[in-house]
Amino acid sequence: MAYLLVSAFLLAAQTQGAPKEYSQQGVGVLLDSLKLQEGLFTNESENYSSQVQPPGTNRRIPQSIIIGVRKGGTRALLEMLDIHPEIVVATTEVHFFDWDENYAKGFEWYKNLMPFSYENQITVEKTPGYFTSSLSPERIHEMNSSIKLLLILRDPTERVISDYTQVYYNRLENHKPVQVIEEIVIRNGVLNTKYKAIQRSLYDVHMENWLKYFSLDQIHIVDGDTLIRDPLPELQKVEKFLNLRPRIMSSNFYFNQTKGFYCIRSEGRERCLHESKGRPHPMVNSTVLEQLQAYFKDHNQNFYRMVNRSFDWH
């Protein structure tokens, strides 16, 4: 559609005898505007500061933030919410509230990393590291005490394995030595509870910090395991939480048999998550799995009590 509009623009310019350089400049502006409105920017290295500002838009501090959790499905949630015409998303993970060097740059720097949006649109940023950061809750509260937060979680044991898998492949790609998961998770015959991936799955520990600054009704928890199996119901709950009109439909999703998960269909385009998403997990020793599940059991029960809700976690 974008290219049809550009072709029409060129034809009109040529018909009216517009100078060539004027036509090229206009096409550039038009393309930038179309990319913004149609969500064509998918590269995480996008530099928002170079965007052309469409009339009637401004950069805005996010009204909602996906705070985590790492390997919980944050990218899938962001991409799926981007279907909604009243949502604009920051495609980069900004790490403003959890990295001191970024936070020191101030809120104006942060706002300038956001995409342009219209008044009726909600800007959403996601940085999975916020959930496990001890500093992020207070800093976000200082920015906007009434902000709406989105937290996507999955089975803690599965999340540990997914966390390990990402690091494993990253190390392989960078030609660094790797270890099997059992060698990392188990040290001297006992569970290595200091392993960062395990620490990130202690949802109750991190949630306690967030509830010091935000009420539970400001934090919507998305079931990451359900989102993978059946996206629409979880997204409809998010629409309601954000007070948005229901615009995301079942027709926006199709199951990709090759990839093994749902992909997105929107405005005549189809797109799937990056190939780094949905990588197969390694086979894990059953005894190690049982040790992980046993360790998380009490933490999970405590989390259920905190949020007045239970999940189908082992």
C-alpha positions in Angstrom: 0.0 0.0 0.0 2.8 2.4 0.9 4.5 1.9 -2.4 1.2 2.4 -4.3 0.8 5.8 -2.6 4.4 6.7 -3.4 3.8 5.9 -7.0 0.7 8.0 -7.1 2.6 10.9 -5.5 5.4 10.7 -8.1 2.9 10.6 -10.9 1.1 13.6 -9.6 4.3 15.5 -9.2 5.4 14.7 -12.7 2.0 15.6 -14.2 2.1 19.0 -12.5 5.7 19.7 -13.7 7.3 19.7 -10.2 11.1 19.8 -10.2 12.8 16.4 -9.8 14.5 17.4 -6.5 11.1 18.5 -5.0 9.6 15.2 -6.0 12.4 13.3 -4.3 12.2 15.3 -1.2 8.4 14.8 -1.0 8.7 11.1 -1.5 11.2 10.9 1.4 8.8 12.8 3.7 5.9 10.6 2.5 7.8 7.4 3.1 8.8 8.4 6.6 5.3 9.3 7.5 4.0 6.0 6.0 6.6 4.0 7.8 5.5 5.5 11.1 1.8 5.0 10.5 2.0 1.5 9.0 4.6 0.2 11.5 7.2 -0.6 8.9 10.1 0.1 11.2 11.1 -3.3 12.7 14.8 -2.9 13.0 15.8 -2.5 16.7 18.6 -0.2 15.8 16.2 2.4 14.5 17.1 5.9 15.4 13.9 7.8 16.3 15.7 11.1 16.3 16.0 11.0 12.5 12.3 10.5 11.9 10.3 13.2 10.1 7.6 14.5 12.3 4.1 14.0 10.8 1.7 16.9 11.3 -0.2 16.8 14.6 2.2 14.4 16.3 4.6 14.7 19.2 7.0 12.5 21.1 5.5 11.5 24.4 6.7 9.9 27.6 5.2 6.3 27.6 1.8 6.0 29.1 2.4 2.3 29.5 5.6 0.2 29.9 6.2 -3.5 29.5 8.5 -4.0 32.5 9.4 -7.7 31.9 10.2 -10.4 32.4 13.2 -11.3 30.4 12.4 -14.4 28.2 8.8 -14.1 29.3 7.5 -13.1 25.8 8.0 -9.3 25.9 8.9 -9.0 22.3 5.9 -11.0 21.2 3.6 -8.9 23.4 5.0 -5.6 22.0 4.7 -6.7 18.4 1.1 -8.0 18.9 0.0 -4.7 20.6 1.5 -2.8 17.7 -1.4 -4.1 15.7 -3.7 -1.7 17.6 -4.1 1.6 15.8 -4.2 3.5 19.1 -0.8 2.1 20.2 2.6 3.2 19.0 5.6 1.3 20.3 9.3 2.1 20.9 11.0 -0.8 19.1 14.3 -0.5 21.0 14.9 -1.6 24.6 15.8 1.8 26.1 17.1 0.6 29.5 16.4 4.1 30.9 15.3 3.2 34.4 17.7 0.3 35.1 20.9 1.7 33.7 22.4 4.6 35.7 24.3 6.0 32.7 21.0 6.4 30.8 18.9 7.6 33.7 21.5 10.4 34.3 20.6 11.7 30.8 17.2 12.8 32.0 13.6 12.5 31.0 13.9 14.7 28.0 16.6 12.3 26.5 14.2 9.4 27.3 11.2 11.2 25.6 13.3 11.9 22.5 13.8 8.1 22.0 10.0 7.6 21.7 8.2 7.5 18.4 5.9 10.3 17.2 2.3 9.7 18.2 -1.1 11.4 17.9 -3.0 12.6 21.0 -5.4 9.6 20.9 -2.5 7.1 20.9 -0.7 5.4 23.7 3.1 5.1 23.6 4.4 1.8 24.9 8.0 1.1 25.8 9.4 -2.3 26.8 12.6 -3.1 28.6 12.5 -6.6 30.2 15.3 -5.7 32.7 13.1 -3.3 34.6 11.2 -6.0 36.5 14.3 -7.4 38.1 15.9 -4.0 38.7 15.8 -2.7 42.3 15.9 0.9 41.0 13.3 0.9 38.3 10.1 0.9 40.4 10.9 4.1 42.2 12.3 5.8 39.1 9.2 5.0 37.1 7.0 6.1 39.9 8.8 9.4 40.0 8.2 9.9 36.3 4.5 9.0 36.5 2.8 7.6 39.6 -0.4 6.7 37.7 1.3 4.9 34.8 -0.1 1.5 33.6 2.5 -1.3 33.7 2.4 -4.6 31.7 4.2 -7.6 33.1 4.4 -10.8 31.1 5.4 -14.0 32.9 5.7 -17.7 32.1 6.5 -20.8 34.0 9.7 -19.9 36.0 11.4 -23.2 35.2 10.8 -22.8 31.5 11.9 -19.2 31.7 15.3 -20.3 33.2 15.8 -22.8 30.3 14.8 -20.1 27.8 17.2 -17.7 29.4 20.0 -20.2 29.2 19.2 -21.0 25.6 19.5 -17.4 24.5 22.9 -17.0 26.2 24.0 -20.4 24.8 23.3 -19.4 21.2 24.8 -15.9 21.7 28.0 -17.4 22.9 28.1 -19.9 20.0 27.6 -17.0 17.5 30.4 -15.1 19.1 32.7 -18.1 19.2 32.8 -18.3 23.0 33.0 -21.5 25.0 29.6 -22.9 26.2 28.5 -25.1 29.0 25.6 -27.5 29.2 22.8 -26.2 31.4 23.3 -28.9 34.1 26.9 -27.7 34.7 25.6 -24.1 35.4 22.4 -24.9 37.3 24.0 -27.5 39.6 27.2 -26.7 41.5 28.8 -29.1 44.0 25.7 -31.3 43.8 23.2 -28.6 44.8 21.1 -26.0 43.0 23.1 -22.9 42.0 20.6 -20.4 43.3 23.0 -17.5 42.5 22.7 -18.2 38.8 21.2 -15.0 37.3 18.6 -16.9 35.3 17.2 -18.5 38.5 17.3 -15.2 40.3 15.2 -13.6 37.5 12.5 -16.3 38.0 11.9 -15.4 41.7 8.8 -13.4 40.7 7.6 -12.8 44.3 10.9 -11.2 45.3 10.8 -8.7 42.5 7.1 -8.1 42.7 7.4 -7.1 46.3 9.6 -4.2 45.2 7.1 -3.0 42.6 4.2 -3.2 45.1 6.0 -0.7 47.3 5.4 2.0 44.6 2.4 0.8 42.6 -1.0 -0.6 43.4 -1.9 -4.0 42.0 -4.5 -2.5 39.7 -1.8 -0.6 38.0 0.1 -3.8 37.0 -1.5 -6.1 34.5 0.0 -9.5 34.3 -0.1 -11.2 30.9 0.1 -15.0 31.0 3.1 -15.7 28.6 2.3 -19.4 28.3 -1.2 -18.6 27.2 -0.1 -15.8 24.9 2.0 -18.3 22.9 -0.8 -20.9 22.6 -3.8 -18.5 22.0 -2.8 -14.8 21.7 -6.2 -13.1 21.3 -7.8 -13.6 24.8 -4.6 -12.2 26.5 -4.5 -9.2 24.2 -8.2 -8.5 24.7 -7.4 -8.2 28.4 -4.6 -5.8 27.7 -6.9 -3.7 25.6 -9.4 -3.5 28.4 -6.6 -2.7 30.9 -5.4 0.2 28.7 -9.0 1.4 28.2 -8.7 0.9 24.4 -11.4 0.0 22.0 -11.2 -3.7 21.0 -9.5 -3.6 17.6 -7.2 -6.7 17.7 -9.0 -9.6 16.0 -8.4 -13.3 15.6 -7.8 -12.6 11.9 -4.6 -10.8 12.9 -2.9 -14.1 13.8 -2.0 -17.3 11.9 -0.1 -20.3 13.2 3.2 -20.8 11.4 3.8 -24.6 11.2 7.4 -24.2 10.4 8.2 -21.8 13.3 5.8 -23.5 15.7 4.2 -20.3 16.9 1.7 -17.6 15.9 2.7 -14.9 13.5 1.0 -11.5 12.8 -1.2 -10.4 9.9 -1.9 -6.7 9.8 -2.8 -4.2 7.1 -2.2 -6.7 4.4 1.3 -7.6 5.7 2.5 -10.8 7.5 5.4 -10.9 9.9 6.9 -13.3 12.4 9.2 -12.7 15.3 12.9 -12.8 14.6 14.5 -16.2 14.1 16.2 -15.9 17.5 12.8 -16.2 19.0 11.3 -19.7 19.6 14.6 -21.5 19.5 14.3 -25.2 20.6 15.3 -25.7 24.2 17.9 -28.3 25.1 16.9 -31.5 26.7 17.4 -31.1 30.5 18.1 -33.8 33.0 14.8 -34.7 34.7 16.4 -34.6 38.1 17.6 -31.0 37.4 14.1 -30.0 36.3 12.6 -31.4 39.5 15.1 -29.5 41.6 14.2 -26.3 39.8 10.5 -26.9 40.2 10.9 -27.7 43.8 12.9 -24.6 44.5 10.3 -22.3 42.7 7.3 -23.9 44.3 7.1 -21.8 47.5 8.1 -18.7 45.6 5.3 -19.3 43.1 2.7 -19.8 45.9 3.9 -16.6 47.5 3.5 -14.8 44.2 0.0 -16.1 43.7 -1.0 -14.7 47.1 0.6 -11.3 46.2 -1.4 -10.9 43.0 -4.6 -12.8 44.0 -4.2 -15.1 41.0 -2.8 -18.5 40.2 -1.0 -19.8 37.2 -0.5 -23.3 35.7 3.2 -23.4 36.6 4.9 -26.6 37.7 
